[in-house]
């Protein structure tokens, strides 16, 4: 029996070897373009960079000096470069539901283009449910707080991107009961005078995605908040092509190699012309805000 154990140990050790990856320090230098336009009136951003080698410690190589524009039948925006490889519209730019947008990026006389249809969100979302609960931290007095539960990331009527943030009330410090030790994150935000805290963002899938279950499970966990806090939910519409691209990216990253549901490696195809990588999208933003209060108010 001892001889068999030694043999098994030798076999395990012999399986470890260094693998040489051909071209691990080489890059094709192909253009990568990422950007979007939404129905929000704000500065919209387009990122332009080049592909990196397989094994690299640095950030992607930005591409400065490009000529970038976004246009539709009714409007046209010329983007300015705000930092190397980062281009923005002015803050008055917005997209219109039903229009098709053309992104054009010119780099050294090479033209890269992408089209995106701005479709409406095809369902009416319900505000997240909020209820009062008694929160009893260790060695601290119990107090009433508000609990809300994220909507599930599976079984959506149509694909969408979901984001939820909380806006701490200006008088949050006065809501902290005497003898209650406030969470460090809340004290930090109050000290920084930052009253809007991004909580989470994820994609809502029309069906059940087994690899996603392995990666992060179903997103329906609860969150605690304080009375007077504004809960801000944002839903971003997605075309079937946009969702297919996101699903491909997830298959190559977060979902890859997970149990029996992993995916075979492949090239993620976007909508950038001239052999460019990346994706340009257009989305309607549906925003829900609510300020829950204690049930006795």
C-alpha positions as CSV (number, residue, x, y, z in Angstrom):
1,X,0.0,0.0,0.0
2,X,2.9,2.3,0.8
3,X,4.4,1.7,-2.7
4,X,1.1,2.7,-4.3
5,X,1.0,5.9,-2.3
6,X,4.5,6.8,-3.4
7,X,3.6,6.1,-7.0
8,X,0.5,8.3,-6.8
9,X,2.6,11.2,-5.3
10,X,5.1,10.8,-8.1
11,X,2.4,10.9,-10.7
12,X,0.9,14.1,-9.2
13,X,4.3,15.9,-9.2
14,X,5.1,14.8,-12.7
15,X,1.9,16.5,-14.0
16,X,3.3,20.0,-13.1
17,X,5.2,21.6,-16.0
18,X,5.8,25.0,-17.5
19,X,3.8,25.7,-20.6
20,X,5.2,28.1,-23.1
21,X,2.5,30.3,-24.7
22,X,3.5,31.3,-28.2
23,X,3.3,35.0,-28.7
24,X,2.6,35.8,-25.1
25,X,4.5,39.0,-25.3
26,X,3.3,40.0,-28.8
27,X,0.2,42.1,-29.7
28,X,-1.6,42.6,-32.9
29,X,-2.3,46.2,-31.9
30,X,-5.8,46.1,-33.2
31,X,-8.2,48.8,-32.3
32,X,-10.7,48.4,-29.4
33,X,-13.6,50.8,-29.2
34,X,-16.2,50.8,-26.3
35,X,-18.9,53.4,-26.0
36,X,-22.6,54.0,-25.6
37,X,-25.3,56.7,-25.9
38,X,-28.4,56.7,-23.7
39,X,-31.5,58.8,-23.2
40,X,-29.9,60.5,-20.3
41,X,-28.9,64.1,-20.9
42,X,-25.2,63.9,-19.9
43,X,-21.7,63.5,-21.3
44,X,-21.4,60.2,-23.1
45,X,-18.0,58.5,-23.3
46,X,-16.2,56.5,-26.0
47,X,-12.9,54.7,-25.1
48,X,-10.4,53.9,-27.8
49,X,-7.4,51.6,-27.2
50,X,-5.3,48.9,-28.7
51,X,-5.2,45.2,-28.0
52,X,-2.6,44.0,-25.5
53,X,-0.3,40.9,-25.4
54,X,-1.8,37.8,-23.7
55,X,0.3,38.2,-20.6
56,X,0.7,41.8,-19.5
57,X,0.7,43.7,-16.2
58,X,0.0,47.2,-17.6
59,X,-3.3,48.8,-18.6
60,X,-4.5,48.8,-22.2
61,X,-2.7,51.2,-24.5
62,X,-5.0,54.3,-25.1
63,X,-5.2,55.8,-28.6
64,X,-5.0,59.6,-28.6
65,X,-5.7,62.0,-31.4
66,X,-8.7,60.2,-32.9
67,X,-11.6,62.0,-34.5
68,X,-14.8,60.7,-32.9
69,X,-18.4,61.5,-33.7
70,X,-21.9,60.1,-32.9
71,X,-24.8,61.0,-35.2
72,X,-28.4,60.1,-36.0
73,X,-31.0,61.5,-38.4
74,X,-31.8,64.3,-36.0
75,X,-28.6,65.2,-34.2
76,X,-24.8,65.0,-34.4
77,X,-22.1,65.2,-31.7
78,X,-18.4,65.7,-32.1
79,X,-16.5,64.2,-29.1
80,X,-13.6,65.9,-27.5
81,X,-10.6,64.1,-26.0
82,X,-10.7,64.5,-22.2
83,X,-7.7,62.2,-21.5
84,X,-5.6,59.9,-23.7
85,X,-8.0,57.6,-25.5
86,X,-11.1,58.9,-23.7
87,X,-13.6,60.9,-25.8
88,X,-16.8,62.6,-24.6
89,X,-19.7,64.5,-25.9
90,X,-20.8,67.8,-24.2
91,X,-23.1,67.4,-21.2
92,X,-26.2,68.4,-23.2
93,X,-26.1,65.2,-25.4
94,X,-28.9,62.6,-25.3
95,X,-30.3,59.8,-27.3
96,X,-33.8,59.5,-28.6
97,X,-35.8,56.2,-28.6
98,X,-36.4,54.9,-32.1
99,X,-33.4,56.4,-33.7
100,X,-30.3,54.6,-35.1
101,X,-26.9,56.0,-34.1
102,X,-23.7,55.9,-36.0
103,X,-20.4,56.0,-34.2
104,X,-17.4,56.9,-36.3
105,X,-13.8,56.9,-35.2
106,X,-11.0,58.0,-37.5
107,X,-7.4,57.1,-36.6
108,X,-4.6,57.9,-39.1
109,X,-7.1,57.9,-42.0
110,X,-8.5,54.5,-41.0
111,X,-12.3,54.6,-40.4
112,X,-14.0,52.5,-37.8
113,X,-17.8,52.6,-37.6
114,X,-20.7,51.0,-35.6
115,X,-24.4,51.3,-35.7
116,X,-26.7,51.0,-32.7
117,X,-30.5,51.1,-32.5
118,X,-31.9,52.8,-29.4
119,X,-34.9,50.6,-28.5
120,X,-37.3,51.2,-25.6
121,X,-37.3,49.1,-22.5
122,X,-40.0,46.6,-23.3
123,X,-41.4,46.1,-19.8
124,X,-42.6,48.3,-17.0
125,X,-40.4,47.6,-13.9
126,X,-41.8,47.6,-10.4
127,X,-40.0,49.6,-7.7
128,X,-38.0,47.4,-5.4
129,X,-40.0,46.2,-2.4
130,X,-38.9,47.8,0.9
131,X,-39.9,46.7,4.4
132,X,-39.0,47.6,8.0
133,X,-36.8,45.1,9.9
134,X,-35.1,45.2,13.3
135,X,-31.4,45.2,13.0
136,X,-29.4,43.9,16.0
137,X,-25.6,44.3,15.5
138,X,-23.4,42.4,18.0
139,X,-23.0,44.3,21.3
140,X,-25.1,47.2,20.0
141,X,-28.7,48.3,20.7
142,X,-31.3,47.1,18.2
143,X,-32.8,49.6,15.9
144,X,-35.3,49.7,13.0
145,X,-33.8,49.9,9.5
146,X,-35.2,49.4,6.0
147,X,-34.5,46.3,3.9
148,X,-34.9,46.0,0.1
149,X,-34.2,43.0,-2.1
150,X,-32.6,43.1,-5.5
151,X,-34.6,41.9,-8.4
152,X,-33.5,38.5,-9.7
153,X,-30.9,38.5,-12.5
154,X,-32.7,35.5,-14.2
155,X,-36.1,35.3,-15.9
156,X,-36.4,38.9,-17.0
157,X,-39.0,39.5,-19.7
158,X,-36.2,40.9,-22.0
159,X,-32.5,41.4,-21.4
160,X,-31.5,44.6,-19.6
161,X,-28.7,46.1,-17.5
162,X,-29.8,47.0,-13.9
163,X,-28.1,49.4,-11.5
164,X,-29.1,50.5,-8.0
165,X,-27.7,53.3,-5.9
166,X,-28.6,54.8,-2.6
167,X,-28.6,58.5,-1.8
168,X,-27.8,59.1,1.9
169,X,-30.0,61.8,3.4
170,X,-28.3,65.1,4.2
171,X,-29.2,64.7,7.9
172,X,-28.0,61.1,8.1
173,X,-25.9,61.8,11.1
174,X,-28.9,62.9,13.0
175,X,-30.6,59.6,12.2
176,X,-27.9,57.6,14.0
177,X,-29.4,56.6,17.4
178,X,-27.6,57.4,20.6
179,X,-25.3,54.6,21.5
180,X,-25.4,53.1,18.0
181,X,-22.1,52.5,16.2
182,X,-22.6,53.6,12.6
183,X,-21.0,51.5,9.9
184,X,-17.5,52.7,8.8
185,X,-18.7,53.1,5.2
186,X,-21.5,55.5,6.3
187,X,-19.1,57.6,8.4
188,X,-16.6,57.7,5.6
189,X,-19.2,58.9,3.1
190,X,-20.4,61.6,5.5
191,X,-16.9,62.8,6.1
192,X,-16.3,63.0,2.3
193,X,-19.6,64.8,1.9
194,X,-20.6,62.1,-0.6
195,X,-24.3,61.4,-0.3
196,X,-24.7,59.1,-3.4
197,X,-23.3,55.6,-3.0
198,X,-23.3,53.1,-5.9
199,X,-24.5,49.8,-4.6
200,X,-24.4,47.3,-7.5
201,X,-24.9,46.8,-11.2
202,X,-25.6,43.6,-13.2
203,X,-27.3,42.1,-16.2
204,X,-30.8,40.7,-16.2
205,X,-31.0,37.5,-18.3
206,X,-34.2,36.3,-20.0
207,X,-33.5,32.7,-19.1
208,X,-31.5,30.7,-16.6
209,X,-27.8,30.7,-17.2
210,X,-26.1,27.7,-15.5
211,X,-22.6,29.1,-15.7
212,X,-23.8,32.3,-14.0
213,X,-25.2,30.2,-11.2
214,X,-21.8,28.7,-10.7
215,X,-20.1,32.2,-11.0
216,X,-22.3,34.3,-8.6
217,X,-25.6,32.6,-8.0
218,X,-29.0,34.3,-8.2
219,X,-28.9,38.0,-7.3
220,X,-31.8,38.4,-4.9
221,X,-30.0,39.2,-1.7
222,X,-31.2,41.9,0.7
223,X,-29.7,45.2,1.6
224,X,-30.2,47.4,4.6
225,X,-30.8,51.2,4.5
226,X,-31.7,54.0,6.7
227,X,-35.1,55.8,6.8
228,X,-35.0,58.8,4.5
229,X,-32.5,57.2,2.1
230,X,-33.4,57.5,-1.6
231,X,-33.2,54.2,-3.5
232,X,-32.4,54.9,-7.2
233,X,-33.0,52.0,-9.7
234,X,-31.9,52.3,-13.3
235,X,-32.9,49.9,-16.1
236,X,-31.0,50.1,-19.5
237,X,-32.6,48.6,-22.6
238,X,-30.6,46.2,-24.7
239,X,-31.0,45.1,-28.3
240,X,-30.7,41.3,-28.9
241,X,-27.3,41.9,-30.6
242,X,-26.0,43.9,-27.6
243,X,-27.1,41.2,-25.2
244,X,-25.5,38.5,-27.4
245,X,-22.2,40.4,-27.2
246,X,-22.4,40.8,-23.5
247,X,-23.2,37.1,-23.1
248,X,-20.2,36.2,-25.3
249,X,-17.9,38.4,-23.1
250,X,-19.2,36.8,-19.9
251,X,-18.7,33.4,-21.5
252,X,-15.0,34.3,-22.1
253,X,-14.5,35.8,-18.6
254,X,-16.7,35.2,-15.6
255,X,-18.5,32.1,-16.9
256,X,-15.5,30.4,-18.5
257,X,-14.6,26.9,-17.4
258,X,-17.2,26.6,-14.6
259,X,-18.1,23.0,-14.1
260,X,-19.8,21.1,-17.0
261,X,-21.2,24.4,-18.3
262,X,-18.0,26.1,-19.2
263,X,-17.5,27.5,-22.7
264,X,-14.9,26.8,-25.4
265,X,-12.6,29.7,-25.9
266,X,-13.3,31.9,-28.9
267,X,-13.2,35.4,-30.4
268,X,-15.8,37.8,-29.1
269,X,-17.3,39.5,-32.1
270,X,-18.6,43.0,-31.6
271,X,-20.1,45.6,-34.0
272,X,-17.0,47.6,-34.8
273,X,-16.1,47.7,-38.5
274,X,-12.6,47.4,-40.1
275,X,-11.6,44.4,-37.9
276,X,-12.0,46.5,-34.7
277,X,-12.9,44.9,-31.4
278,X,-15.5,46.2,-28.9
279,X,-19.1,47.4,-29.0
280,X,-21.1,50.6,-29.4
281,X,-24.5,50.5,-27.8
282,X,-27.6,52.7,-27.3
283,X,-30.1,52.4,-24.4
284,X,-33.2,53.9,-23.0
285,X,-32.8,54.5,-19.3
286,X,-35.8,54.0,-17.1
287,X,-35.2,55.4,-13.6
288,X,-37.2,54.7,-10.5
289,X,-36.7,56.6,-7.2
290,X,-38.4,56.1,-3.9
291,X,-37.8,57.4,-0.4
292,X,-39.1,54.8,2.1
293,X,-40.0,55.9,5.6
294,X,-40.8,54.0,8.7
295,X,-44.2,52.2,8.6
296,X,-45.6,54.4,11.4
297,X,-44.9,57.6,9.5
